[in-house]
Amino acid sequence: MILPIIAYGDPVLRKIGAQITPDYPDLEALISNMWETMYNAHGVGLAAPQVGKAINLFIIDTEAFENEEYPIEKKVFINSEILSESGEKWEFEEGCLSIPHIRENVSRHSNLRIRYQNEFFETFEENFDGIAARVIQHEYDHCKGKLFVDHISQLKRRLLKNKLIAISKGGARVDYKMRIPVTR
Ligand code: NI
């Protein structure tokens, strides 16, 4: 089932995702719906807060980048914790399904080490680099209530302000379902 993607401005995108246990209600369906939702919107990653669940869960699939230098990573991350980040910082133009039509360069470390559980709650500790590290950092941020626009300069953010307000009011045209924050 394709779920609506929460648009910028909704408080759920600012919540810190709670740790979950295997008895989290309908977890299997949620993960399967998140895959469907992500592919439908041509995303390379999706975090649970983006479908309205403030929990520490995200998925990535880097296949779209088709870079022979790095392996394709398709994974579910639950209760993840980035243990360390290293390597030179590099800039990459990021976007976000919750913030359509805005792309900005974000500077992040090239390598990271992360501990996480997969969909079967098996624990892993792994290193990632390249595009996979980038997508993980972006999605991990979502689970901490952080968005990529928080990483750009104040000046750039000020220039984006009106666009961001428009998105939060439903002004972005996208070919996937979005949920617009309720304004009173
Ligand atoms: Ni995002």
Backbone and ligand atoms as CSV (ligand in chain L), in Angstrom:
chain,resi,resn,atom,element,x,y,z
A,1,MET,N,N,0.845,-1.191,0.000
A,1,MET,CA,C,0.000,0.000,0.000
A,1,MET,C,C,0.888,1.252,0.000
A,2,ILE,N,N,0.593,2.138,-0.904
A,2,ILE,CA,C,1.353,3.388,-0.953
A,2,ILE,C,C,0.820,4.345,0.117
A,3,LEU,N,N,1.735,4.838,0.937
A,3,LEU,CA,C,1.355,5.746,2.027
A,3,LEU,C,C,1.622,7.184,1.593
A,4,PRO,N,N,0.837,8.126,2.112
A,4,PRO,CA,C,1.154,9.530,1.813
A,4,PRO,C,C,2.460,9.933,2.499
A,5,ILE,N,N,3.252,10.723,1.817
A,5,ILE,CA,C,4.517,11.203,2.388
A,5,ILE,C,C,4.256,12.547,3.069
A,6,ILE,N,N,4.735,12.638,4.293
A,6,ILE,CA,C,4.493,13.830,5.115
A,6,ILE,C,C,5.305,15.008,4.574
A,7,ALA,N,N,4.647,16.108,4.343
A,7,ALA,CA,C,5.320,17.282,3.795
A,7,ALA,C,C,6.019,18.092,4.887
A,8,TYR,N,N,7.047,18.799,4.465
A,8,TYR,CA,C,7.768,19.744,5.314
A,8,TYR,C,C,6.776,20.605,6.112
A,9,GLY,N,N,7.091,20.809,7.388
A,9,GLY,CA,C,6.232,21.638,8.217
A,9,GLY,C,C,5.441,20.829,9.231
A,10,ASP,N,N,5.318,19.534,8.991
A,10,ASP,CA,C,4.599,18.688,9.943
A,10,ASP,C,C,5.504,18.376,11.133
A,11,PRO,N,N,4.971,18.533,12.346
A,11,PRO,CA,C,5.808,18.312,13.535
A,11,PRO,C,C,6.391,16.894,13.632
A,12,VAL,N,N,5.764,15.911,12.985
A,12,VAL,CA,C,6.291,14.538,13.104
A,12,VAL,C,C,7.701,14.442,12.503
A,13,LEU,N,N,8.008,15.325,11.553
A,13,LEU,CA,C,9.342,15.309,10.944
A,13,LEU,C,C,10.402,15.867,11.890
A,14,ARG,N,N,9.958,16.461,12.995
A,14,ARG,CA,C,10.894,17.049,13.957
A,14,ARG,C,C,11.027,16.213,15.220
A,15,LYS,N,N,10.314,15.073,15.262
A,15,LYS,CA,C,10.380,14.229,16.460
A,15,LYS,C,C,11.564,13.285,16.377
A,16,ILE,N,N,12.093,12.936,17.542
A,16,ILE,CA,C,13.155,11.929,17.580
A,16,ILE,C,C,12.497,10.560,17.553
A,17,GLY,N,N,12.897,9.743,16.610
A,17,GLY,CA,C,12.289,8.425,16.424
A,17,GLY,C,C,12.559,7.507,17.609
A,18,ALA,N,N,11.503,6.910,18.142
A,18,ALA,CA,C,11.639,6.021,19.294
A,18,ALA,C,C,12.238,4.677,18.863
A,19,GLN,N,N,12.973,4.062,19.771
A,19,GLN,CA,C,13.464,2.700,19.540
A,19,GLN,C,C,12.249,1.766,19.509
A,20,ILE,N,N,12.331,0.723,18.723
A,20,ILE,CA,C,11.201,-0.213,18.661
A,20,ILE,C,C,11.662,-1.640,18.938
A,21,THR,N,N,10.686,-2.477,19.256
A,21,THR,CA,C,10.938,-3.893,19.517
A,21,THR,C,C,10.178,-4.707,18.466
A,22,PRO,N,N,10.484,-6.003,18.349
A,22,PRO,CA,C,9.834,-6.813,17.306
A,22,PRO,C,C,8.306,-6.850,17.416
A,23,ASP,N,N,7.777,-6.508,18.581
A,23,ASP,CA,C,6.303,-6.548,18.707
A,23,ASP,C,C,5.645,-5.223,18.306
A,24,TYR,N,N,6.416,-4.326,17.698
A,24,TYR,CA,C,5.816,-3.069,17.207
A,24,TYR,C,C,4.675,-3.429,16.247
A,25,PRO,N,N,3.487,-2.837,16.460
A,25,PRO,CA,C,2.308,-3.255,15.696
A,25,PRO,C,C,2.479,-3.147,14.177
A,26,ASP,N,N,2.166,-4.225,13.483
A,26,ASP,CA,C,2.161,-4.274,12.014
A,26,ASP,C,C,3.468,-3.800,11.381
A,27,LEU,N,N,4.568,-4.165,11.995
A,27,LEU,CA,C,5.867,-3.717,11.506
A,27,LEU,C,C,6.168,-4.231,10.093
A,28,GLU,N,N,5.843,-5.509,9.869
A,28,GLU,CA,C,6.129,-6.092,8.558
A,28,GLU,C,C,5.387,-5.333,7.461
A,29,ALA,N,N,4.125,-5.039,7.719
A,29,ALA,CA,C,3.316,-4.302,6.739
A,29,ALA,C,C,3.862,-2.889,6.559
A,30,LEU,N,N,4.271,-2.269,7.664
A,30,LEU,CA,C,4.811,-0.911,7.568
A,30,LEU,C,C,6.052,-0.886,6.673
A,31,ILE,N,N,6.954,-1.829,6.891
A,31,ILE,CA,C,8.189,-1.861,6.091
A,31,ILE,C,C,7.853,-2.116,4.626
A,32,SER,N,N,6.960,-3.053,4.381
A,32,SER,CA,C,6.586,-3.345,3.001
A,32,SER,C,C,5.916,-2.130,2.344
A,33,ASN,N,N,5.087,-1.430,3.090
A,33,ASN,CA,C,4.459,-0.208,2.571
A,33,ASN,C,C,5.479,0.902,2.324
A,34,MET,N,N,6.488,0.936,3.182
A,34,MET,CA,C,7.526,1.963,2.989
A,34,MET,C,C,8.314,1.707,1.703
A,35,TRP,N,N,8.635,0.441,1.426
A,35,TRP,CA,C,9.311,0.129,0.150
A,35,TRP,C,C,8.458,0.592,-1.023
A,36,GLU,N,N,7.184,0.223,-0.965
A,36,GLU,CA,C,6.283,0.561,-2.073
A,36,GLU,C,C,6.181,2.076,-2.253
A,37,THR,N,N,6.081,2.763,-1.118
A,37,THR,CA,C,5.950,4.224,-1.130
A,37,THR,C,C,7.207,4.887,-1.684
A,38,MET,N,N,8.354,4.365,-1.268
A,38,MET,CA,C,9.625,4.933,-1.726
A,38,MET,C,C,9.814,4.740,-3.227
A,39,TYR,N,N,9.572,3.526,-3.705
A,39,TYR,CA,C,9.762,3.266,-5.144
A,39,TYR,C,C,8.758,4.048,-5.978
A,40,ASN,N,N,7.548,4.152,-5.482
A,40,ASN,CA,C,6.521,4.903,-6.212
A,40,ASN,C,C,6.922,6.365,-6.414
A,41,ALA,N,N,7.647,6.897,-5.414
A,41,ALA,CA,C,8.057,8.302,-5.481
A,41,ALA,C,C,9.477,8.450,-6.040
A,42,HIS,N,N,10.064,7.350,-6.517
A,42,HIS,CA,C,11.421,7.339,-7.068
A,42,HIS,C,C,12.447,7.840,-6.060
A,43,GLY,N,N,12.263,7.452,-4.816
A,43,GLY,CA,C,13.223,7.823,-3.784
A,43,GLY,C,C,14.307,6.767,-3.651
A,44,VAL,N,N,15.416,7.149,-3.022
A,44,VAL,CA,C,16.495,6.195,-2.756
A,44,VAL,C,C,16.569,5.859,-1.261
A,45,GLY,N,N,15.720,6.534,-0.489
A,45,GLY,CA,C,15.648,6.268,0.940
A,45,GLY,C,C,14.349,6.823,1.478
A,46,LEU,N,N,13.896,6.248,2.582
A,46,LEU,CA,C,12.670,6.754,3.215
A,46,LEU,C,C,12.742,6.415,4.698
A,47,ALA,N,N,12.390,7.389,5.533
A,47,ALA,CA,C,12.421,7.177,6.978
A,47,ALA,C,C,10.985,7.167,7.514
A,48,ALA,N,N,10.778,6.403,8.576
A,48,ALA,CA,C,9.429,6.231,9.127
A,48,ALA,C,C,8.729,7.564,9.456
A,49,PRO,N,N,9.439,8.562,10.003
A,49,PRO,CA,C,8.737,9.834,10.266
A,49,PRO,C,C,8.093,10.434,9.010
A,50,GLN,N,N,8.655,10.109,7.850
A,50,GLN,CA,C,8.111,10.636,6.591
A,50,GLN,C,C,6.781,9.988,6.213
A,51,VAL,N,N,6.438,8.894,6.890
A,51,VAL,CA,C,5.101,8.333,6.696
A,51,VAL,C,C,4.305,8.433,8.000
A,52,GLY,N,N,4.755,9.349,8.868
A,52,GLY,CA,C,3.970,9.684,10.048
A,52,GLY,C,C,4.268,8.868,11.292
A,53,LYS,N,N,5.326,8.057,11.265
A,53,LYS,CA,C,5.664,7.233,12.437
A,53,LYS,C,C,6.983,7.723,13.028
A,54,ALA,N,N,6.920,8.261,14.235
A,54,ALA,CA,C,8.131,8.776,14.869
A,54,ALA,C,C,8.902,7.635,15.533
A,55,ILE,N,N,9.439,6.745,14.682
A,55,ILE,CA,C,10.238,5.625,15.187
A,55,ILE,C,C,11.570,5.564,14.431
A,56,ASN,N,N,12.523,4.868,15.063
A,56,ASN,CA,C,13.871,4.769,14.496
A,56,ASN,C,C,13.907,3.637,13.461
A,57,LEU,N,N,13.453,3.969,12.261
A,57,LEU,CA,C,13.400,3.002,11.168
A,57,LEU,C,C,13.549,3.738,9.847
A,58,PHE,N,N,14.465,3.249,9.007
A,58,PHE,CA,C,14.531,3.786,7.650
A,58,PHE,C,C,14.999,2.717,6.683
A,59,ILE,N,N,14.751,2.971,5.410
A,59,ILE,CA,C,15.147,2.029,4.364
A,59,ILE,C,C,15.962,2.789,3.319
A,60,ILE,N,N,16.859,2.065,2.665
A,60,ILE,CA,C,17.598,2.684,1.560
A,60,ILE,C,C,17.721,1.691,0.401
A,61,ASP,N,N,17.795,2.215,-0.799
A,61,ASP,CA,C,18.152,1.410,-1.969
A,61,ASP,C,C,18.909,2.323,-2.928
A,62,THR,N,N,20.192,2.072,-3.062
A,62,THR,CA,C,21.038,2.993,-3.842
A,62,THR,C,C,21.142,2.586,-5.311
A,63,GLU,N,N,20.319,1.648,-5.734
A,63,GLU,CA,C,20.451,1.132,-7.095
A,63,GLU,C,C,20.367,2.239,-8.156
A,64,ALA,N,N,19.522,3.230,-7.918
A,64,ALA,CA,C,19.295,4.285,-8.913
A,64,ALA,C,C,20.580,5.038,-9.269
A,65,PHE,N,N,21.555,5.017,-8.359
A,65,PHE,CA,C,22.779,5.769,-8.629
A,65,PHE,C,C,23.704,5.049,-9.610
A,66,GLU,N,N,23.538,3.726,-9.727
A,66,GLU,CA,C,24.296,2.938,-10.702
A,66,GLU,C,C,25.745,3.351,-10.831
A,67,ASN,N,N,26.419,3.386,-9.726
A,67,ASN,CA,C,27.833,3.739,-9.733
A,67,ASN,C,C,28.648,2.463,-9.538
A,68,GLU,N,N,29.447,2.133,-10.507
A,68,GLU,CA,C,30.173,0.864,-10.448
A,68,GLU,C,C,31.212,0.834,-9.333
A,69,GLU,N,N,31.557,2.013,-8.874
A,69,GLU,CA,C,32.580,2.094,-7.845
A,69,GLU,C,C,32.088,1.532,-6.498
A,70,TYR,N,N,30.804,1.650,-6.259
A,70,TYR,CA,C,30.257,1.233,-4.977
A,70,TYR,C,C,29.179,0.166,-5.163
A,71,PRO,N,N,29.105,-0.765,-4.219
A,71,PRO,CA,C,28.045,-1.776,-4.318
A,71,PRO,C,C,26.671,-1.157,-4.058
A,72,ILE,N,N,25.649,-1.774,-4.615
A,72,ILE,CA,C,24.284,-1.319,-4.352
A,72,ILE,C,C,23.889,-1.789,-2.956
A,73,GLU,N,N,23.368,-0.868,-2.177
A,73,GLU,CA,C,22.928,-1.224,-0.827
A,73,GLU,C,C,21.420,-1.101,-0.744
A,74,LYS,N,N,20.780,-2.213,-0.434
A,74,LYS,CA,C,19.328,-2.206,-0.224
A,74,LYS,C,C,19.083,-2.808,1.146
A,75,LYS,N,N,18.674,-1.961,2.077
A,75,LYS,CA,C,18.649,-2.410,3.471
A,75,LYS,C,C,17.586,-1.704,4.302
A,76,VAL,N,N,17.199,-2.407,5.355
A,76,VAL,CA,C,16.323,-1.848,6.379
A,76,VAL,C,C,17.173,-1.572,7.613
A,77,PHE,N,N,17.039,-0.387,8.177
A,77,PHE,CA,C,17.782,-0.010,9.386
A,77,PHE,C,C,16.792,0.271,10.513
A,78,ILE,N,N,16.905,-0.505,11.583
A,78,ILE,CA,C,16.042,-0.308,12.754
A,78,ILE,C,C,16.939,-0.026,13.957
A,79,ASN,N,N,16.483,0.894,14.810
A,79,ASN,CA,C,17.213,1.253,16.035
A,79,ASN,C,C,18.687,1.559,15.750
A,80,SER,N,N,18.923,2.269,14.667
A,80,SER,CA,C,20.294,2.488,14.252
A,80,SER,C,C,20.971,3.557,15.085
A,81,GLU,N,N,22.275,3.421,15.148
A,81,GLU,CA,C,23.080,4.423,15.837
A,81,GLU,C,C,24.380,4.591,15.076
A,82,ILE,N,N,24.636,5.781,14.584
A,82,ILE,CA,C,25.916,6.040,13.922
A,82,ILE,C,C,26.977,6.130,15.015
A,83,LEU,N,N,27.963,5.238,14.942
A,83,LEU,CA,C,28.977,5.145,15.989
A,83,LEU,C,C,30.101,6.140,15.743
A,84,SER,N,N,30.436,6.323,14.476
A,84,SER,CA,C,31.463,7.309,14.145
A,84,SER,C,C,31.356,7.712,12.681
A,85,GLU,N,N,31.827,8.903,12.411
A,85,GLU,CA,C,31.915,9.391,11.037
A,85,GLU,C,C,33.352,9.815,10.816
A,86,SER,N,N,33.866,9.527,9.627
A,86,SER,CA,C,35.254,9.879,9.351
A,86,SER,C,C,35.408,10.183,7.863
A,87,GLY,N,N,36.653,10.467,7.492
A,87,GLY,CA,C,36.918,10.756,6.090
A,87,GLY,C,C,36.624,12.201,5.767
A,88,GLU,N,N,37.133,12.621,4.630
A,88,GLU,CA,C,36.958,14.006,4.221
A,88,GLU,C,C,35.493,14.330,4.000
A,89,LYS,N,N,35.123,15.559,4.325
A,89,LYS,CA,C,33.757,15.986,4.023
A,89,LYS,C,C,33.641,16.269,2.534
A,90,TRP,N,N,32.531,15.906,1.959
A,90,TRP,CA,C,32.302,16.195,0.533
A,90,TRP,C,C,30.882,16.700,0.354
A,91,GLU,N,N,30.711,17.487,-0.686
A,91,GLU,CA,C,29.395,18.072,-0.946
A,91,GLU,C,C,28.645,17.232,-1.960
A,92,PHE,N,N,27.364,17.128,-1.742
A,92,PHE,CA,C,26.512,16.392,-2.673
A,92,PHE,C,C,25.147,17.069,-2.664
A,93,GLU,N,N,24.555,17.173,-3.824
A,93,GLU,CA,C,23.263,17.838,-3.913
A,93,GLU,C,C,22.159,16.878,-3.453
A,94,GLU,N,N,21.548,17.212,-2.306
A,94,GLU,CA,C,20.520,16.341,-1.742
A,94,GLU,C,C,19.128,16.890,-1.999
A,95,GLY,N,N,18.195,15.973,-2.016
A,95,GLY,CA,C,16.790,16.326,-2.083
A,95,GLY,C,C,16.056,15.473,-1.075
A,96,CYS,N,N,14.754,15.660,-0.953
A,96,CYS,CA,C,13.998,14.905,0.046
A,96,CYS,C,C,12.549,14.808,-0.411
A,97,LEU,N,N,11.968,13.630,-0.286
A,97,LEU,CA,C,10.578,13.453,-0.737
A,97,LEU,C,C,9.603,14.317,0.065
A,98,SER,N,N,10.001,14.714,1.273
A,98,SER,CA,C,9.152,15.581,2.090
A,98,SER,C,C,9.325,17.057,1.736
A,99,ILE,N,N,10.349,17.345,0.936
A,99,ILE,CA,C,10.663,18.735,0.569
A,99,ILE,C,C,10.846,18.794,-0.951
A,100,PRO,N,N,9.776,18.592,-1.710
A,100,PRO,CA,C,9.918,18.442,-3.163
A,100,PRO,C,C,10.488,19.679,-3.848
A,101,HIS,N,N,11.215,19.423,-4.925
A,101,HIS,CA,C,11.731,20.449,-5.835
A,101,HIS,C,C,12.788,21.358,-5.213
A,102,ILE,N,N,13.281,20.992,-4.041
A,102,ILE,CA,C,14.395,21.757,-3.488
A,102,ILE,C,C,15.605,20.842,-3.433
A,103,ARG,N,N,16.694,21.305,-3.988
A,103,ARG,CA,C,17.936,20.528,-3.933
A,103,ARG,C,C,19.051,21.485,-3.513
A,104,GLU,N,N,19.845,21.024,-2.559
A,104,GLU,CA,C,20.934,21.869,-2.074
A,104,GLU,C,C,22.151,21.011,-1.772
A,105,ASN,N,N,23.304,21.595,-1.948
A,105,ASN,CA,C,24.539,20.915,-1.580
A,105,ASN,C,C,24.646,20.800,-0.072
A,106,VAL,N,N,24.934,19.599,0.386
A,106,VAL,CA,C,25.134,19.362,1.806
A,106,VAL,C,C,26.501,18.709,1.971
A,107,SER,N,N,27.251,19.204,2.948
A,107,SER,CA,C,28.579,18.679,3.207
A,107,SER,C,C,28.517,17.657,4.344
A,108,ARG,N,N,29.016,16.447,4.071
A,108,ARG,CA,C,29.008,15.400,5.104
A,108,ARG,C,C,30.280,14.572,4.991
A,109,HIS,N,N,30.605,13.887,6.088
A,109,HIS,CA,C,31.753,12.975,6.069
A,109,HIS,C,C,31.538,11.834,5.080
A,110,SER,N,N,32.637,11.338,4.532
A,110,SER,CA,C,32.537,10.309,3.488
A,110,SER,C,C,32.322,8.899,4.036
A,111,ASN,N,N,32.705,8.666,5.294
A,111,ASN,CA,C,32.613,7.314,5.850
A,111,ASN,C,C,31.845,7.321,7.156
A,112,LEU,N,N,31.209,6.210,7.429
A,112,LEU,CA,C,30.565,6.098,8.730
A,112,LEU,C,C,30.536,4.651,9.189
A,113,ARG,N,N,30.423,4.500,10.483
A,113,ARG,CA,C,30.224,3.187,11.086
A,113,ARG,C,C,28.907,3.235,11.837
A,114,ILE,N,N,28.060,2.252,11.569
A,114,ILE,CA,C,26.718,2.282,12.142
A,114,ILE,C,C,26.354,0.925,12.726
A,115,ARG,N,N,25.652,0.967,13.853
A,115,ARG,CA,C,25.090,-0.251,14.437
A,115,ARG,C,C,23.584,-0.182,14.196
A,116,TYR,N,N,22.999,-1.275,13.759
A,116,TYR,CA,C,21.567,-1.270,13.470
A,116,TYR,C,C,21.017,-2.680,13.519
A,117,GLN,N,N,19.711,-2.777,13.488
A,117,GLN,CA,C,19.064,-4.072,13.380
A,117,GLN,C,C,18.328,-4.121,12.045
A,118,ASN,N,N,18.308,-5.295,11.459
A,118,ASN,CA,C,17.557,-5.431,10.210
A,118,ASN,C,C,16.092,-5.785,10.515
A,119,GLU,N,N,15.333,-6.085,9.486
A,119,GLU,CA,C,13.899,-6.343,9.686
A,119,GLU,C,C,13.634,-7.584,10.549
A,120,PHE,N,N,14.660,-8.427,10.740
A,120,PHE,CA,C,14.512,-9.609,11.597
A,120,PHE,C,C,15.113,-9.371,12.977
A,121,PHE,N,N,15.469,-8.111,13.249
A,121,PHE,CA,C,16.047,-7.685,14.517
A,121,PHE,C,C,17.386,-8.367,14.804
A,122,GLU,N,N,18.094,-8.717,13.740
A,122,GLU,CA,C,19.475,-9.153,13.900
A,122,GLU,C,C,20.344,-7.902,13.922
A,123,THR,N,N,21.316,-7.865,14.823
A,123,THR,CA,C,22.154,-6.676,14.986
A,123,THR,C,C,23.411,-6.754,14.111
A,124,PHE,N,N,23.726,-5.635,13.480
A,124,PHE,CA,C,24.918,-5.541,12.642
A,124,PHE,C,C,25.708,-4.302,13.018
A,125,GLU,N,N,27.007,-4.352,12.768
A,125,GLU,CA,C,27.843,-3.163,12.863
A,125,GLU,C,C,28.631,-3.114,11.574
A,126,GLU,N,N,28.437,-2.077,10.788
A,126,GLU,CA,C,29.029,-2.049,9.450
A,126,GLU,C,C,29.577,-0.669,9.109
A,127,ASN,N,N,30.513,-0.661,8.149
A,127,ASN,CA,C,31.031,0.599,7.607
A,127,ASN,C,C,30.405,0.848,6.244
A,128,PHE,N,N,30.129,2.091,5.979
A,128,PHE,CA,C,29.621,2.469,4.658
A,128,PHE,C,C,30.388,3.682,4.168
A,129,ASP,N,N,30.508,3.779,2.844
A,129,ASP,CA,C,31.088,4.990,2.279
A,129,ASP,C,C,30.345,5.335,0.994
A,130,GLY,N,N,30.826,6.376,0.319
A,130,GLY,CA,C,30.219,6.754,-0.950
A,130,GLY,C,C,28.749,7.121,-0.801
A,131,ILE,N,N,27.999,6.782,-1.831
A,131,ILE,CA,C,26.611,7.205,-1.909
A,131,ILE,C,C,25.750,6.546,-0.811
A,132,ALA,N,N,26.095,5.304,-0.449
A,132,ALA,CA,C,25.321,4.622,0.595
A,132,ALA,C,C,25.445,5.370,1.918
A,133,ALA,N,N,26.682,5.800,2.244
A,133,ALA,CA,C,26.890,6.560,3.475
A,133,ALA,C,C,26.053,7.839,3.444
A,134,ARG,N,N,26.046,8.481,2.296
A,134,ARG,CA,C,25.298,9.733,2.116
A,134,ARG,C,C,23.802,9.525,2.373
A,135,VAL,N,N,23.246,8.475,1.766
A,135,VAL,CA,C,21.811,8.222,1.931
A,135,VAL,C,C,21.505,7.841,3.381
A,136,ILE,N,N,22.389,7.047,3.981
A,136,ILE,CA,C,22.196,6.660,5.387
A,136,ILE,C,C,22.213,7.903,6.280
A,137,GLN,N,N,23.164,8.794,6.059
A,137,GLN,CA,C,23.241,10.012,6.886
A,137,GLN,C,C,21.962,10.835,6.765
A,138,HIS,N,N,21.450,10.948,5.553
A,138,HIS,CA,C,20.231,11.725,5.315
A,138,HIS,C,C,19.038,11.078,6.030
A,139,GLU,N,N,18.879,9.764,5.876
A,139,GLU,CA,C,17.729,9.079,6.490
A,139,GLU,C,C,17.866,9.000,8.011
A,140,TYR,N,N,19.087,8.791,8.466
A,140,TYR,CA,C,19.362,8.747,9.911
A,140,TYR,C,C,18.956,10.076,10.547
A,141,ASP,N,N,19.297,11.152,9.864
A,141,ASP,CA,C,18.886,12.487,10.316
A,141,ASP,C,C,17.377,12.562,10.519
A,142,HIS,N,N,16.614,12.014,9.570
A,142,HIS,CA,C,15.145,12.030,9.695
A,142,HIS,C,C,14.717,11.390,11.021
A,143,CYS,N,N,15.383,10.317,11.406
A,143,CYS,CA,C,15.026,9.621,12.641
A,143,CYS,C,C,15.446,10.409,13.878
A,144,LYS,N,N,16.212,11.483,13.666
A,144,LYS,CA,C,16.614,12.364,14.761
A,144,LYS,C,C,15.880,13.708,14.669
A,145,GLY,N,N,14.881,13.777,13.818
A,145,GLY,CA,C,14.117,15.014,13.685
A,145,GLY,C,C,14.815,16.089,12.879
A,146,LYS,N,N,15.798,15.658,12.084
A,146,LYS,CA,C,16.611,16.617,11.336
A,146,LYS,C,C,16.375,16.478,9.832
A,147,LEU,N,N,16.436,17.593,9.130
A,147,LEU,CA,C,16.212,17.596,7.682
A,147,LEU,C,C,17.443,18.167,6.979
A,148,PHE,N,N,17.591,17.849,5.693
A,148,PHE,CA,C,18.821,18.289,5.015
A,148,PHE,C,C,18.939,19.806,4.951
A,149,VAL,N,N,17.801,20.491,4.964
A,149,VAL,CA,C,17.874,21.961,4.910
A,149,VAL,C,C,18.449,22.562,6.202
A,150,ASP,N,N,18.518,21.742,7.272
A,150,ASP,CA,C,19.138,22.220,8.506
A,150,ASP,C,C,20.652,22.343,8.361
A,151,HIS,N,N,21.192,21.680,7.334
A,151,HIS,CA,C,22.645,21.658,7.154
A,151,HIS,C,C,23.155,22.800,6.284
A,152,ILE,N,N,22.254,23.520,5.628
A,152,ILE,CA,C,22.717,24.564,4.710
A,152,ILE,C,C,22.865,25.892,5.449
A,153,SER,N,N,23.501,26.843,4.820
A,153,SER,CA,C,23.777,28.111,5.503
A,153,SER,C,C,22.483,28.872,5.783
A,154,GLN,N,N,22.544,29.705,6.803
A,154,GLN,CA,C,21.377,30.509,7.185
A,154,GLN,C,C,20.881,31.358,6.024
A,155,LEU,N,N,21.852,31.872,5.270
A,155,LEU,CA,C,21.503,32.724,4.145
A,155,LEU,C,C,20.703,31.941,3.111
A,156,LYS,N,N,21.207,30.743,2.784
A,156,LYS,CA,C,20.507,29.910,1.803
A,156,LYS,C,C,19.125,29.519,2.309
A,157,ARG,N,N,19.059,29.241,3.615
A,157,ARG,CA,C,17.772,28.843,4.173
A,157,ARG,C,C,16.768,30.001,4.108
A,158,ARG,N,N,17.292,31.199,4.327
A,158,ARG,CA,C,16.424,32.373,4.259
A,158,ARG,C,C,15.872,32.533,2.839
A,159,LEU,N,N,16.753,32.248,1.870
A,159,LEU,CA,C,16.309,32.347,0.473
A,159,LEU,C,C,15.248,31.296,0.129
A,160,LEU,N,N,15.279,30.189,0.870
A,160,LEU,CA,C,14.329,29.101,0.601
A,160,LEU,C,C,13.032,29.238,1.371
A,161,LYS,N,N,13.003,30.189,2.306
A,161,LYS,CA,C,11.911,30.268,3.267
A,161,LYS,C,C,10.524,30.220,2.618
A,162,ASN,N,N,10.334,31.032,1.614
A,162,ASN,CA,C,9.007,31.088,0.988
A,162,ASN,C,C,8.642,29.779,0.296
A,163,LYS,N,N,9.652,29.149,-0.318
A,163,LYS,CA,C,9.408,27.850,-0.961
A,163,LYS,C,C,9.007,26.808,0.075
A,164,LEU,N,N,9.691,26.849,1.218
A,164,LEU,CA,C,9.391,25.880,2.277
A,164,LEU,C,C,7.982,26.095,2.830
A,165,ILE,N,N,7.614,27.345,2.997
A,165,ILE,CA,C,6.264,27.654,3.488
A,165,ILE,C,C,5.235,27.156,2.473
A,166,ALA,N,N,5.536,27.370,1.191
A,166,ALA,CA,C,4.604,26.922,0.144
A,166,ALA,C,C,4.423,25.405,0.192
A,167,ILE,N,N,5.531,24.672,0.403
A,167,ILE,CA,C,5.438,23.206,0.485
A,167,ILE,C,C,4.543,22.805,1.655
A,168,SER,N,N,4.748,23.465,2.800
A,168,SER,CA,C,3.967,23.105,3.994
A,168,SER,C,C,2.489,23.439,3.837
A,169,LYS,N,N,2.184,24.265,2.832
A,169,LYS,CA,C,0.773,24.602,2.587
A,169,LYS,C,C,0.194,23.832,1.407
A,170,GLY,N,N,0.973,22.878,0.909
A,170,GLY,CA,C,0.449,22.039,-0.174
A,170,GLY,C,C,0.709,22.588,-1.558
A,171,GLY,N,N,1.625,23.536,-1.648
A,171,GLY,CA,C,1.883,24.183,-2.930
A,171,GLY,C,C,2.804,23.435,-3.883
A,172,ALA,N,N,3.379,22.306,-3.417
A,172,ALA,CA,C,4.312,21.583,-4.289
A,172,ALA,C,C,3.559,20.579,-5.145
A,173,ARG,N,N,3.815,20.620,-6.431
A,173,ARG,CA,C,3.188,19.646,-7.327
A,173,ARG,C,C,4.072,18.422,-7.446
A,174,VAL,N,N,3.552,17.295,-7.025
A,174,VAL,CA,C,4.319,16.050,-7.120
A,174,VAL,C,C,3.421,14.946,-7.672
A,175,ASP,N,N,4.066,13.908,-8.189
A,175,ASP,CA,C,3.268,12.820,-8.743
A,175,ASP,C,C,3.120,11.671,-7.751
A,176,TYR,N,N,3.296,11.979,-6.450
A,176,TYR,CA,C,3.010,10.980,-5.415
A,176,TYR,C,C,2.136,11.629,-4.350
A,177,LYS,N,N,1.519,10.780,-3.524
A,177,LYS,CA,C,0.618,11.277,-2.489
A,177,LYS,C,C,1.386,11.955,-1.378
A,178,MET,N,N,0.947,13.134,-0.977
A,178,MET,CA,C,1.561,13.795,0.174
A,178,MET,C,C,0.506,14.120,1.207
A,179,ARG,N,N,0.957,14.199,2.471
A,179,ARG,CA,C,0.061,14.693,3.517
A,179,ARG,C,C,0.581,16.042,3.969
A,180,ILE,N,N,-0.299,17.008,3.868
A,180,ILE,CA,C,0.057,18.391,4.172
A,180,ILE,C,C,-0.286,18.671,5.641
A,181,PRO,N,N,0.610,19.359,6.356
A,181,PRO,CA,C,0.311,19.661,7.768
A,181,PRO,C,C,-1.008,20.399,7.929
A,182,VAL,N,N,-1.735,20.046,8.959
A,182,VAL,CA,C,-3.003,20.733,9.244
A,182,VAL,C,C,-2.678,22.077,9.886
A,183,THR,N,N,-3.203,23.128,9.296
A,183,THR,CA,C,-2.953,24.445,9.892
A,183,THR,C,C,-4.243,24.972,10.506
A,184,ARG,N,N,-4.043,25.618,11.651
A,184,ARG,CA,C,-5.218,26.161,12.321
A,184,ARG,C,C,-5.241,27.658,12.215
L,1,NI,NI,NI,14.570,13.034,3.220
